[in-house]
């Protein structure tokens, strides 16, 4: 396993690479990009998860928060998640879990969360008149499963989704309005890290 300074350096680098990808894609699409302060906030949370998370899972959690956190800020800015950030983050988290010998639980968690996300997407398309979770949310939700495992990830997603609904209702937003789901996914990672 990598020593802590290397883990911290790689998590910081992953945050930076994710922010660069967002910047490049946002420029080519002509949409707002994730700012420096937002990327710095994500880096701080990701580094804290790496330092204080459970020993065998902290590196994977830090990588997941770095990539999904930047993608979540991007979702707030331009209403979609770049798959050029989400899919490599999932692969990096699986690699980190492989290094710690916890790949099996990670694969089960990723598969479970991907199936649940795909079902939620299909239900939203079928009965939600196109409103609901977007297809781009599936890879980050699978990343939640890969980072947290199959026991903690569903609970963390439920708690984050409940908080999302409460905030939407408090702000008097209709439940059928299109709202970015990326912050919920990032919130699930933080809640899951705290639960561990």
N, C-alpha and C positions, 0 to 999 in steps of 0.2 A: 504494500500500500504506500501511496505517496505521503511524504511528511506534510505536516500542517502548513508550513510556509508555501510549499508548492501547490497545495490545494487552494489556499487563499489566492495565490497568484493566478491560477487557472480560472477560478470563479470570477475574479476581476476581469481577466482577459475575455471570458465568455460574455460578460456584460458589455464590454466594449465592442466586441465583434457583433453582438446582437444590435447594439445601437447604430453601428456603422451600416449594417444591412438595412435597418429601418430607414436610416437617412438616405441611402442610395435608392431604395425602392420608392420612398415618398417623393424624392426629387423627380424620378422618372415618371411617376404617376401624377405629379402636380398636386399632392395633398400635404397637409401639415405633418411634420415629423416629430419624433420624440426629442425633447430638449435635453440639454446637458444636465440640468438640475434633476429632471425625472430619471435619467440614466444613473446619476449619482445616488439618488434615493434608492433605486433598485439595487445598486452595488452595495450599499450599506446594509440593507436587509439580507441580501444574499450572503455577504461576508459574516453577518451575525449568525445566520443559520448554519454556516460552515463551522464557525467557532463553537457554538453552543448546542448544536443538534446532537442526536445520538451518534456515538462514535462510528459505527459501521455505515450510517446513513447520511451523515452530515455533508459529505462532499457531494453526493447526488442531490440532496436537498438544495444546497447552495447553487449548483448548476441549474437546477429546475427553476428556482426563484429568479436567477439571473435572466434566463431566456424567456420564460413565461412572463416575468415582470415587465421586461421591455416590450414584449408583444401586447401585454395588457394596456400599457400606456399608449401604444400605437393604436389599439382598438378604440381607446377613448378619443384619440386625435382624428383618425380617418375611418373608423367604423368597420375595420376588418383586420384580421391577423395574418401577417406574412407567413406563409408556409416555409419560406427560406430561413425563418427563425425557429418555428415550431418543430419541424421534423428533425433538423440537426440537434436541437435541444433534447428531444426524446432519445435520440441515438446516444448523445453524450451521457445522459442520465443512466441509460442501460449499461454503457461502458463503465461508468463509475461504480454501479452496483455489481458488475462483474468483478471489478478489482477487489471488492470487499467480500466476495463470495456469497452475495445475496441476490444473485441474478434470478433465481427461480421465483421468489416472491415478487420481484420486480416485474417479471414477464407476466405473471398471473394478474397482478394489479393493473398493468398497462392494458392487457387484453380485456379484463372485466370493465374497466372504465371506458375503453374504446367502444365496446358493445353497448354499454348503457348510453353513451353519448350518441351513438349512431341511432339507437332506438328513440331517444329524445328528439333528434333531428328529424327522423322520419315521421314521428307523431306531429311535430310542429308543421311539417310540410303538408301532412294529410289533413289535420284538423285545425291547424292554426292559421289557415289562409296565408301561408308563406311566412308569417311572423314566428319568431322563436329562435332557437339556437341555429347558428349558421354552420355550414359544413367545415369551415375553417377552425371551429372550436374543438373538433374531435382530437386532433394531434396534441394540443395543449392539455386536454382532459386526460388523454392517455399518459401524458408526462406526469400528471398528478398521481396516477396509479403506479407508474414506474418508480417515482420518488418515494411515495408513502407506503406502497404495498397494498394488498387487496383488502386488508382489514380496516386500515385508517382512512384510505382515500374516499370510499363512499360516505363515511360519516363527515369528513371534512368538507366534501362537496355539498352535502345536505345542509350543514351549518352555514356555509358561505352563501348558498342559494337562499336560505331563509333570511339571512342578514340583508341580502340584495332586495328581496321582496319588501322587507320592512322599510328599508331606505327609500325604495321606489314609492311605497304608499305614503311615507312621511313627506316626501317631496311632491305628493299629489300627481304622480305620473300614472297614467292608465296602464294596466297590466298587459294590454295588447300592443303597447307602443314598442317600437324597435329601440332597444337599449343595448349597449355593448356588454357582452358577457365576459370579456377578457379579465376585467377586474375581479369578477367572482372566481374565476379559475386561479388567478394569482392569490386571492384571499384564501382559497382552499389550501394552497401550499403553505401559507403562513399559519393557518389554523392547524393544519396537520403537523407542522413542525412543533407547534406549541403542545399539541396532544401527545407527541412522542416523548 
